[in-house]
Amino acid sequence: MPRYPKELRLGDAVAKGAYCYSDPRIPISPLGFDVLGHFAHCFYKPYTITVDFTAMSLYIARGTAAA
């Protein structure tokens, strides 16, 4: 089912009226863990993303990456 929530937040990153999709028929844990949400490329596009796999941390900053 298509959804357009008023606001989605992940830390300081915010998207308003973003397209989302939900399917109530999906099993609770099809991947072995509960998936509470999926933030797609369109959500992250205005941000610079850094993933630290050692510390299992995600860093989000507004703007493009500096070289």
Beta strands, then each sheet from edge to edge (+ up, - down):
strand 1: 2-3
strand 2: 8-10
strand 3: 13-15
strand 4: 20-21
strand 5: 47-52
strand 6: 57-62
sheet 1: 1+ 4-
sheet 2: 2+ 3-
sheet 3: 5+ 6-
end
